[in-house]
Amino acid sequence: MAWTADQIPNLKGKWAVITGANSGIGWQAARALARRRARVTLAVRNRERGEDAKARILAEVQSAEIDVRLLDLADLDSVRSFAEALVAEGKPLDLLINNAGVMATSYGTTRQGYELQFGTNHLGHFALTLQLLPILAGTTGARVVTVSSMAHQMAKHLDLAYVRGGGRYRRFESYAQSKLANLLFAYELDRRLKRRGLPLKSIACHPGFAATSLVENGMLKSAWAKPLARIVNRFAQPSEMGALPTLYAATHPDLEGGEYVGPDRGSRGYPVVVSSSPASRDLAAARELWSASLEMTGIPRDAWYALEDE
Ligand SMILES: NC(=O)c1ccc[n+]([C@@H]2O[C@H](COP(=O)([O-])OP(=O)(O)OC[C@H]3O[C@@H](n4cnc5c(N)ncnc54)[C@H](OP(=O)(O)O)[C@@H]3O)[C@@H](O)[C@H]2O)c1
């Protein structure tokens, strides 16, 4: 039987943080979790868009417990402040959904000077996850869900020299590298958590092809962006369907950690466990990425939450 959001268990008492929750898949996931009574934090880079997203959920789910917090994944200082504030509250966090993303943007850099897509999609989420481990790792049954893409397959292997800024910028290559990095990170995180016996799981997912703002916000930032994005999105499944793999990864009781969830018909359909590219399962590349990401984010290697191997 196809899995739908109706199968999400009652989440009363659970707390979920979703990045990029003001639109697209992140918003749909926030709405579905709020319907099932989770407390949801919308982690967004623009207060107004965040409050609007909150209002749209409250219009449907009057009893929803939602707050909006500012987080710019393209600024590691913002990521640190966001995480520190949550950790300072000292409440157990049940679910972190690393969803925010940009695709095929014109060349740009993060506040700390890293290429924008790799910096936002991977480095920001890497730093966020590790810095939230103090409130995730003590919560039995907690999960970290990281949203990747079928586009990860376009990157035949992780090219660290390229993502560090070497060579000519290619917008789709950078997106593919960032989405491959999402998977390498999600799987490596799960291995490191399991080795330490920590009671949380890391699971990856992808939405297939879903109608969202991704095309318009990324490669098509121009006068004809909106009409063209509308045409492209006509071929996509609705964002509500695109959010199902995220919701399955976040709540399905049978998942053990380390899985990849996507639509059953490739770019569309209902969520099932799917396979990812050989490059995403490369253990040496995952370790190298982890080490490089610690260096690039400035997370101290000797902090317990860096999960560094002895
Ligand atoms: N749609 C698809 O077909 C598809 C396919 C494969 C994978 N994905 C993945 O799905 C995820 C969600 O994308 P979507 O399709 O739902 O697109 P979307 O509607 O454009 O949502 C992306 C979200 O990320 C946020 N964001 C971007 N840069 C950020 C930053 N620096 N700090 C904080 N938030 C930031 C955006 O905020 P603003 O509104 O402020 O820009 C927006 O809320 C992404 O990881 C994407 O790679 C989507």
The ligand as an SDF file (V2000), in Angstrom:
LIG
                    3D

 48 52  0  0  0  0  0  0  0  0999 V2000
   11.9460   20.6510   -6.2420 N   0  0  0  0  0  0  0  0  0  0  0  0
   12.5960   19.6180   -6.7410 C   0  0  0  0  0  0  0  0  0  0  0  0
   12.2350   19.0440   -7.7750 O   0  0  0  0  0  0  0  0  0  0  0  0
   13.8180   19.1190   -6.0420 C   0  0  0  0  0  0  0  0  0  0  0  0
   14.4850   18.0360   -6.6010 C   0  0  0  0  0  0  0  0  0  0  0  0
   15.5750   17.5180   -5.9470 C   0  0  0  0  0  0  0  0  0  0  0  0
   15.9840   18.0560   -4.7410 C   0  0  0  0  0  0  0  0  0  0  0  0
   15.3430   19.1280   -4.2190 N   0  0  0  0  0  0  0  0  0  0  0  0
   15.8210   19.6640   -2.9350 C   0  0  0  0  0  0  0  0  0  0  0  0
   14.7300   19.9630   -2.0930 O   0  0  0  0  0  0  0  0  0  0  0  0
   15.1240   20.9510   -1.1430 C   0  0  0  0  0  0  0  0  0  0  0  0
   14.0280   21.9960   -1.0100 C   0  0  0  0  0  0  0  0  0  0  0  0
   13.9250   22.7110   -2.2140 O   0  0  0  0  0  0  0  0  0  0  0  0
   12.5390   23.1170   -2.8740 P   0  0  0  0  0  0  0  0  0  0  0  0
   12.4260   22.3710   -4.1320 O   0  0  0  0  0  0  0  0  0  0  0  0
   11.4560   23.0420   -1.8820 O   0  0  0  0  0  0  0  0  0  0  0  0
   12.8570   24.6340   -3.3010 O   0  0  0  0  0  0  0  0  0  0  0  0
   12.3880   26.0300   -2.6990 P   0  0  0  0  0  0  0  0  0  0  0  0
   10.9080   26.1390   -2.7040 O   0  0  0  0  0  0  0  0  0  0  0  0
   13.1930   27.0510   -3.4480 O   0  0  0  0  0  0  0  0  0  0  0  0
   12.8740   25.9640   -1.1940 O   0  0  0  0  0  0  0  0  0  0  0  0
   14.2220   26.1550   -0.8330 C   0  0  0  0  0  0  0  0  0  0  0  0
   14.2610   26.7630    0.5340 C   0  0  0  0  0  0  0  0  0  0  0  0
   15.6360   26.9260    0.9230 O   0  0  0  0  0  0  0  0  0  0  0  0
   15.7760   28.2100    1.4730 C   0  0  0  0  0  0  0  0  0  0  0  0
   17.1510   28.6990    1.4180 N   0  0  0  0  0  0  0  0  0  0  0  0
   17.9310   28.9090    0.3330 C   0  0  0  0  0  0  0  0  0  0  0  0
   19.1170   29.4160    0.6970 N   0  0  0  0  0  0  0  0  0  0  0  0
   19.0930   29.5220    2.0540 C   0  0  0  0  0  0  0  0  0  0  0  0
   20.0090   29.9960    3.0180 C   0  0  0  0  0  0  0  0  0  0  0  0
   21.1910   30.4940    2.6800 N   0  0  0  0  0  0  0  0  0  0  0  0
   19.6590   29.9510    4.3170 N   0  0  0  0  0  0  0  0  0  0  0  0
   18.4330   29.4780    4.6850 C   0  0  0  0  0  0  0  0  0  0  0  0
   17.5310   29.0350    3.8180 N   0  0  0  0  0  0  0  0  0  0  0  0
   17.8430   29.0630    2.5110 C   0  0  0  0  0  0  0  0  0  0  0  0
   14.8310   29.0830    0.6510 C   0  0  0  0  0  0  0  0  0  0  0  0
   14.5830   30.2980    1.3180 O   0  0  0  0  0  0  0  0  0  0  0  0
   14.0860   31.6170    0.5100 P   0  0  0  0  0  0  0  0  0  0  0  0
   12.6190   31.4420    0.2730 O   0  0  0  0  0  0  0  0  0  0  0  0
   14.4170   32.7070    1.4790 O   0  0  0  0  0  0  0  0  0  0  0  0
   14.8860   31.6780   -0.7630 O   0  0  0  0  0  0  0  0  0  0  0  0
   13.6270   28.1630    0.5920 C   0  0  0  0  0  0  0  0  0  0  0  0
   12.8750   28.2510    1.7740 O   0  0  0  0  0  0  0  0  0  0  0  0
   16.4630   21.4880   -1.6270 C   0  0  0  0  0  0  0  0  0  0  0  0
   17.4930   20.9220   -0.8390 O   0  0  0  0  0  0  0  0  0  0  0  0
   16.5610   20.9800   -3.0550 C   0  0  0  0  0  0  0  0  0  0  0  0
   17.8950   20.7910   -3.4780 O   0  0  0  0  0  0  0  0  0  0  0  0
   14.2550   19.6730   -4.8430 C   0  0  0  0  0  0  0  0  0  0  0  0
  1  2  1  0
  2  3  2  0
  2  4  1  0
  4  5  1  0
  4 48  2  0
  5  6  2  0
  6  7  1  0
  7  8  2  0
  8  9  1  0
  8 48  1  0
  9 10  1  0
  9 46  1  0
 10 11  1  0
 11 12  1  0
 11 44  1  0
 12 13  1  0
 13 14  1  0
 14 15  2  0
 14 16  1  0
 14 17  1  0
 17 18  1  0
 18 19  2  0
 18 20  1  0
 18 21  1  0
 21 22  1  0
 22 23  1  0
 23 24  1  0
 23 42  1  0
 24 25  1  0
 25 26  1  0
 25 36  1  0
 26 27  1  0
 26 35  1  0
 27 28  2  0
 28 29  1  0
 29 30  1  0
 29 35  2  0
 30 31  1  0
 30 32  2  0
 32 33  1  0
 33 34  2  0
 34 35  1  0
 36 37  1  0
 36 42  1  0
 37 38  1  0
 38 39  2  0
 38 40  1  0
 38 41  1  0
 42 43  1  0
 44 45  1  0
 44 46  1  0
 46 47  1  0
M  CHG  2   8   1  16  -1
M  END
$$$$
